[in-house]
Amino acid sequence: MKLQVLLIAYSILSFSFLYAQEDNEIEKIVLQGIEAHDKQEYSQAINIYKKALLLDSLSPLVNYEMALSYYAMQDYKKAIQYSDVVFLTENDMHSLAYLVKGSSLSDLEEFEAALKTFNQALKIDSTYYLNHFNIGLIHLKMNNKNNAEKSFFEALKDNPAHSSSHYYLTMNSINKEMKIPALLSAYFFLLLEPNTLRAQETLTIIHYLFDENVSKDDKGAININYRAQDDNAPFKAAELFLGLAVAKKHTNNDENLSEEEHFCSITTDLFTVLSELVKTDTESDFWHEFYISFYEKLTHSNHMTTFCEYITLSQYSEEEKDKWYEENNEKIQNFSIWLEENF
């Protein structure tokens, strides 16, 4: 994953942080460069920053902005070169420069060097979510599934609202063939990011995981193929229960329900059984403490229908979405208040 969007946000932050410390002329030039960068005019931004370098070749702000624009242009070697200049002097921009350098090394597939860079960044801030997130991405690329999972957990402990960490945690769980954990993080990702291309992809994944092991033959018999691959006992039981819940969809009793109603019914049943199964298990980890704890509270609220409809918005047209928002304005507001109180 490219961190261009995330890093652009730090362009303005970094400038504001050091504004009082830079020469007035450099300040004016950097502002012009940031404006060009934010318009995605990266070559123009770089040419503007070069004027500032003539005034101070070691300016950490200017060199960081140069690195950021080169990264946006996918010129990763230049991004590394200018990031390294930031480290030549004592300043408060080292952590930002590590982000650019580490991301550049990762995109060049120099994974060990990238890990070393982000570990250096952790010495500055051991909890900062973007450092852990990027380390998780690198482990994901290297197929170090357990390390990737641990890093995404650490990122979410610092910033539970970081949607990309939930997204890639889902992808990592699928790689580990852990169906229930994949669903846990996928649902939360959709809560944070319900209306994007990634949301469409994630919603498709959820439906696939629902139906993966359930089939109906020509005679109408429903077959459930149970995979006992998760080490976690509650997840084993929950996967079997999920198969049974999905199988109900094919019975005569449930065939009159709409697809949306089926989705919400299966989701509610899954959340309920997970919270009950966890109570009988002594193990406590991030899956339980964060995801299942939240979903248990959600199932005991009166917002499950709103939740299910909200996280599936990506499957509808813009006109249908606007209509849903208009018709459910009060429910959405109440759900938002509940989220603020429980998340």
GUVEX-101419 format. One record per residue (C-alpha): residue number from 1; residue in three letters; x, y, z. Coordinates in steps of 0.001 Angstrom, whole numbers. Each point is the difference from the previous one (the first is absolute). Layout:
REM GUVEX-101419
<NUM,'ALA',<X,Y,Z>> ...
//
This chain:
REM GUVEX-101419
<1,'MET',<0,0,0>> <2,'LYS',<1232,3460,-888>> <3,'LEU',<-53,2438,2916>> <4,'GLN',<-302,3012,-2268>> <5,'VAL',<-3353,1152,1348>> <6,'LEU',<1055,-416,3620>> <7,'LEU',<3289,1726,-560>> <8,'ILE',<-1560,2945,-1800>> <9,'ALA',<-1906,799,3173>> <10,'TYR',<3289,286,1828>> <11,'SER',<1217,2560,-2513>> <12,'ILE',<-2183,2700,1513>> <13,'LEU',<554,-1223,3557>> <14,'SER',<3754,4,-326>> <15,'PHE',<-9,3487,-1438>> <16,'SER',<-2175,1357,2796>> <17,'PHE',<2175,-1677,2616>> <18,'LEU',<3162,1683,-1170>> <19,'TYR',<-1414,3207,-1422>> <20,'ALA',<1518,2255,2626>> <21,'GLN',<3436,-1551,-409>> <22,'GLU',<478,522,-3744>> <23,'ASP',<1227,3090,-1799>> <24,'ASN',<-2886,2105,-1333>> <25,'GLU',<1052,-420,-3606>> <26,'ILE',<219,-3783,346>> <27,'GLU',<-3427,5,1634>> <28,'LYS',<-1543,1762,-2982>> <29,'ILE',<1645,-2366,-2472>> <30,'VAL',<-999,-3141,1913>> <31,'LEU',<-3607,1148,167>> <32,'GLN',<-16,342,-3788>> <33,'GLY',<1499,-3465,-348>> <34,'ILE',<-2554,-1554,2344>> <35,'GLU',<-2788,1610,-1985>> <36,'ALA',<1349,-1510,-3229>> <37,'HIS',<498,-3392,1670>> <38,'ASP',<-3565,-37,1294>> <39,'LYS',<-1175,601,-3577>> <40,'GLN',<2051,-3073,-974>> <41,'GLU',<2355,2242,-1995>> <42,'TYR',<3011,-1791,1428>> <43,'SER',<2640,1061,-2541>> <44,'GLN',<-967,3613,472>> <45,'ALA',<136,-422,3784>> <46,'ILE',<3511,-1432,-227>> <47,'ASN',<1184,2898,-2176>> <48,'ILE',<-1402,2423,2574>> <49,'TYR',<1710,-1815,2896>> <50,'LYS',<3328,125,-1849>> <51,'LYS',<-132,3787,280>> <52,'ALA',<-294,-359,3759>> <53,'LEU',<2973,-2399,76>> <54,'LEU',<2138,2764,-1515>> <55,'LEU',<-641,1953,3199>> <56,'ASP',<557,-2947,2373>> <57,'SER',<1102,-3327,-1459>> <58,'LEU',<-363,-1769,3365>> <59,'SER',<-3458,1301,874>> <60,'PRO',<-1806,-3045,1443>> <61,'LEU',<-3373,1389,-1054>> <62,'VAL',<971,590,-3618>> <63,'ASN',<1786,-3330,-339>> <64,'TYR',<-2955,-1833,1507>> <65,'GLU',<-2391,1702,-2408>> <66,'MET',<2337,-878,-2883>> <67,'ALA',<24,-3631,1133>> <68,'LEU',<-3779,-12,267>> <69,'SER',<-496,1318,-3523>> <70,'TYR',<2527,-2441,-1451>> <71,'TYR',<-1807,-2796,1811>> <72,'ALA',<-3284,1145,-1548>> <73,'MET',<1715,-209,-3409>> <74,'GLN',<1167,-3541,866>> <75,'ASP',<3625,1094,-248>> <76,'TYR',<859,-1925,3134>> <77,'LYS',<3782,342,-217>> <78,'LYS',<-251,3781,-40>> <79,'ALA',<-2523,-170,2852>> <80,'ILE',<2541,-1949,2048>> <81,'GLN',<2781,2405,-937>> <82,'TYR',<-1852,3064,1260>> <83,'SER',<-1358,-1826,3056>> <84,'ASP',<3577,-787,1027>> <85,'VAL',<866,3703,7>> <86,'VAL',<-2623,547,2711>> <87,'PHE',<1983,-2317,2296>> <88,'LEU',<3202,2060,-339>> <89,'THR',<-1141,2555,2555>> <90,'GLU',<-1880,-59,3307>> <91,'ASN',<-3618,888,-733>> <92,'ASP',<-3544,-1142,668>> <93,'MET',<-647,-1468,-3454>> <94,'HIS',<1894,-3280,258>> <95,'SER',<-3139,-2069,570>> <96,'LEU',<-1643,1401,-3146>> <97,'ALA',<3147,-562,-2050>> <98,'TYR',<135,-3611,1221>> <99,'LEU',<-3534,-475,-1338>> <100,'VAL',<1010,1157,-3476>> <101,'LYS',<3279,-1919,-13>> <102,'GLY',<-1498,-3212,1363>> <103,'SER',<-2915,117,-2430>> <104,'SER',<2398,635,-2894>> <105,'LEU',<2190,-2946,961>> <106,'SER',<-3078,-2198,310>> <107,'ASP',<-1231,1000,-3452>> <108,'LEU',<3474,-788,-1349>> <109,'GLU',<-464,-3442,1647>> <110,'GLU',<3017,580,2230>> <111,'PHE',<-1984,-1432,2881>> <112,'GLU',<2740,-591,2563>> <113,'ALA',<1275,3559,-409>> <114,'ALA',<-3566,1278,261>> <115,'LEU',<-570,-1925,3235>> <116,'LYS',<3226,1413,1407>> <117,'THR',<-1158,3512,-884>> <118,'PHE',<-3389,-351,1667>> <119,'ASN',<1582,-1574,3059>> <120,'GLN',<2176,3098,246>> <121,'ALA',<-3189,2068,-146>> <122,'LEU',<-1419,-2054,2875>> <123,'LYS',<2907,1182,2150>> <124,'ILE',<-1448,3503,-345>> <125,'ASP',<-3576,-1096,672>> <126,'SER',<-532,-3640,954>> <127,'THR',<-3793,180,-283>> <128,'TYR',<-561,2093,-3142>> <129,'TYR',<-2527,-1891,-2105>> <130,'LEU',<1413,818,-3456>> <131,'ASN',<3366,-1523,898>> <132,'HIS',<-1664,-3233,1135>> <133,'PHE',<-2348,53,-2991>> <134,'ASN',<2873,304,-2456>> <135,'ILE',<1914,-2765,1747>> <136,'GLY',<-3136,-2129,-320>> <137,'LEU',<-194,718,-3733>> <138,'ILE',<3613,-1041,-470>> <139,'HIS',<-539,-3253,1902>> <140,'LEU',<-3095,-585,-2128>> <141,'LYS',<2075,410,-3160>> <142,'MET',<2615,-2363,1443>> <143,'ASN',<-2738,-2514,889>> <144,'ASN',<877,258,3703>> <145,'LYS',<-3646,-421,978>> <146,'ASN',<331,-153,3779>> <147,'ASN',<2315,3019,140>> <148,'ALA',<-2343,1916,-2294>> <149,'GLU',<-2922,-751,2307>> <150,'LYS',<1905,1173,3076>> <151,'SER',<991,3249,-1703>> <152,'PHE',<-3547,784,-1125>> <153,'PHE',<-1186,-675,3555>> <154,'GLU',<2557,2510,1308>> <155,'ALA',<-1108,2580,-2570>> <156,'LEU',<-3628,-393,1035>> <157,'LYS',<805,246,3688>> <158,'ASP',<1358,3482,-721>> <159,'ASN',<-2682,953,-2552>> <160,'PRO',<-3079,-2259,-29>> <161,'ALA',<-1558,2156,-2716>> <162,'HIS',<2759,-700,-2530>> <163,'SER',<-2044,-1700,-2699>> <164,'SER',<2984,-1273,-2004>> <165,'SER',<1285,-2012,2958>> <166,'HIS',<-3372,-1747,258>> <167,'TYR',<-1,-557,-3769>> <168,'TYR',<3436,-1594,-168>> <169,'LEU',<-646,-1975,3169>> <170,'THR',<-2924,-1517,-1908>> <171,'MET',<2229,-848,-2965>> <172,'ASN',<2601,-1519,2310>> <173,'SER',<-2614,-2142,1752>> <174,'ILE',<-1221,-1281,-3360>> <175,'ASN',<3600,-939,-817>> <176,'LYS',<108,-1870,3324>> <177,'GLU',<-3312,-1705,-862>> <178,'MET',<-1564,1471,3157>> <179,'LYS',<-3587,624,-1071>> <180,'ILE',<-1461,1392,3222>> <181,'PRO',<2836,2473,713>> <182,'ALA',<-195,1138,-3632>> <183,'LEU',<-3697,735,475>> <184,'LEU',<587,1818,3290>> <185,'SER',<2399,2525,-1515>> <186,'ALA',<-1925,223,-3298>> <187,'TYR',<-3177,1138,1766>> <188,'PHE',<1874,2691,1911>> <189,'PHE',<1754,1188,-3141>> <190,'LEU',<-3394,479,-1655>> <191,'LEU',<-1220,1948,3015>> <192,'LEU',<2863,2447,-542>> <193,'GLU',<46,-45,-3800>> <194,'PRO',<-3387,-1102,-1381>> <195,'ASN',<-41,1762,-3329>> <196,'THR',<3222,-631,-1948>> <197,'LEU',<1359,-2492,-2510>> <198,'ARG',<1717,-1779,2896>> <199,'ALA',<-3393,-174,1704>> <200,'GLN',<-1506,-1703,-3048>> <201,'GLU',<2859,-2492,19>> <202,'THR',<-335,-654,3719>> <203,'LEU',<-3761,-471,-186>> <204,'THR',<533,-2548,-2775>> <205,'ILE',<2524,-1789,2209>> <206,'ILE',<-2502,-194,2875>> <207,'HIS',<-2635,-1557,-2253>> <208,'TYR',<2575,-2442,-1336>> <209,'LEU',<1046,-1010,3512>> <210,'PHE',<-3661,-502,900>> <211,'ASP',<-665,-2377,-2873>> <212,'GLU',<3445,-1573,-356>> <213,'ASN',<-803,-3274,1765>> <214,'VAL',<-3754,-210,-581>> <215,'SER',<-1572,-1470,-3114>> <216,'LYS',<-3389,-1314,-1153>> <217,'ASP',<-138,-3007,-2313>> <218,'ASP',<-2515,-834,-2725>> <219,'LYS',<-2213,-1865,2455>> <220,'GLY',<-195,2989,2327>> <221,'ALA',<2319,-1441,2628>> <222,'ILE',<2198,2564,1737>> <223,'ASN',<3634,-941,568>> <224,'ILE',<2387,1669,2447>> <225,'ASN',<3716,-647,-372>> <226,'TYR',<1595,850,3332>> <227,'ARG',<3632,1098,107>> <228,'ALA',<1574,-628,3403>> <229,'GLN',<3065,2120,-703>> <230,'ASP',<-119,2698,2654>> <231,'ASP',<1924,-708,3213>> <232,'ASN',<-2358,2236,1950>> <233,'ALA',<-2841,-2171,1369>> <234,'PRO',<-2753,2694,-96>> <235,'PHE',<873,731,-3629>> <236,'LYS',<-317,-3699,-887>> <237,'ALA',<-3459,-135,1523>> <238,'ALA',<-996,3348,-1518>> <239,'GLU',<1001,-1166,-3471>> <240,'LEU',<-2224,-3053,346>> <241,'PHE',<-2831,2181,1312>> <242,'LEU',<456,2406,-2925>> <243,'GLY',<-458,-2893,-2418>> <244,'LEU',<-3249,-938,1750>> <245,'ALA',<-1203,3614,-18>> <246,'VAL',<689,323,-3730>> <247,'ALA',<-1669,-3355,-642>> <248,'LYS',<-3196,1395,1530>> <249,'LYS',<-84,2451,-2891>> <250,'HIS',<-727,-2895,-2360>> <251,'THR',<-2838,-1466,2052>> <252,'ASN',<-3653,589,-767>> <253,'ASN',<-439,1935,3243>> <254,'ASP',<2544,2644,-977>> <255,'GLU',<-404,178,-3775>> <256,'ASN',<-2481,2881,241>> <257,'LEU',<2579,2292,1591>> <258,'SER',<1775,2554,-2195>> <259,'GLU',<3766,-201,-548>> <260,'GLU',<428,2976,2299>> <261,'GLU',<-2038,-1678,2724>> <262,'HIS',<1990,-3219,-398>> <263,'PHE',<3255,1934,307>> <264,'CYS',<-1077,1732,3200>> <265,'SER',<-1440,-3197,1487>> <266,'ILE',<3203,-1971,-611>> <267,'THR',<2146,2878,1277>> <268,'THR',<-2051,363,3179>> <269,'ASP',<78,-3743,664>> <270,'LEU',<3761,-106,-545>> <271,'PHE',<683,2895,2377>> <272,'THR',<-2280,-1502,2625>> <273,'VAL',<1537,-3455,-71>> <274,'LEU',<3538,1385,42>> <275,'SER',<-670,2009,3137>> <276,'GLU',<-1485,-3070,1672>> <277,'LEU',<2843,-2304,-1060>> <278,'VAL',<2667,2426,1185>> <279,'LYS',<-1540,66,3484>> <280,'THR',<815,-3712,336>> <281,'ASP',<3594,448,-1167>> <282,'THR',<2858,1179,2209>> <283,'GLU',<2092,1408,-2845>> <284,'SER',<-49,3758,-432>> <285,'ASP',<1511,1738,-2995>> <286,'PHE',<-628,2885,-2378>> <287,'TRP',<-2682,-1869,-1947>> <288,'HIS',<-1989,-430,3201>> <289,'GLU',<838,3190,1865>> <290,'PHE',<-586,2348,-2925>> <291,'TYR',<-2221,-1513,-2679>> <292,'ILE',<-2205,-2494,1812>> <293,'SER',<-441,2308,2988>> <294,'PHE',<-1228,2747,-2329>> <295,'TYR',<-2317,-2284,-1974>> <296,'GLU',<-1498,-1377,3199>> <297,'LYS',<-972,3517,1033>> <298,'LEU',<-1340,613,-3499>> <299,'THR',<-2273,-3040,67>> <300,'HIS',<-1453,1178,3313>> <301,'SER',<-747,3422,-1451>> <302,'ASN',<-2877,873,-2311>> <303,'HIS',<2354,960,-2838>> <304,'MET',<771,-3338,-1673>> <305,'THR',<-2258,643,-2995>> <306,'THR',<1468,3466,-509>> <307,'PHE',<3510,-1460,312>> <308,'CYS',<-698,-2696,-2601>> <309,'GLU',<-1572,2425,-2448>> <310,'TYR',<2781,2551,472>> <311,'ILE',<2890,-2410,-611>> <312,'THR',<-1601,-1281,-3221>> <313,'LEU',<-463,3405,-1634>> <314,'SER',<2748,-639,-2562>> <315,'GLN',<-2240,-2421,-1917>> <316,'TYR',<-2528,2711,-855>> <317,'SER',<-121,2871,-2478>> <318,'GLU',<604,3571,1121>> <319,'GLU',<-3705,718,-350>> <320,'GLU',<-880,-2973,2207>> <321,'LYS',<2568,1053,2591>> <322,'ASP',<-1373,3540,120>> <323,'LYS',<-3504,-1377,427>> <324,'TRP',<1139,-2257,2858>> <325,'TYR',<1689,2895,1803>> <326,'GLU',<-3088,2153,-431>> <327,'GLU',<-2400,-2681,1258>> <328,'ASN',<2183,-1048,2938>> <329,'ASN',<1348,3315,1220>> <330,'GLU',<-1253,-379,3577>> <331,'LYS',<1241,-3605,274>> <332,'ILE',<3416,1034,-1311>> <333,'GLN',<266,2808,2537>> <334,'ASN',<-963,-2329,2852>> <335,'PHE',<2483,-2601,-1220>> <336,'SER',<2733,2647,-168>> <337,'ILE',<-710,1018,3596>> <338,'TRP',<148,-3637,1079>> <339,'LEU',<3331,-469,-1787>> <340,'GLU',<1488,3029,1740>> <341,'GLU',<-1019,-1474,3343>> <342,'ASN',<1184,-3556,-710>> <343,'PHE',<3035,324,-2254>> 
//
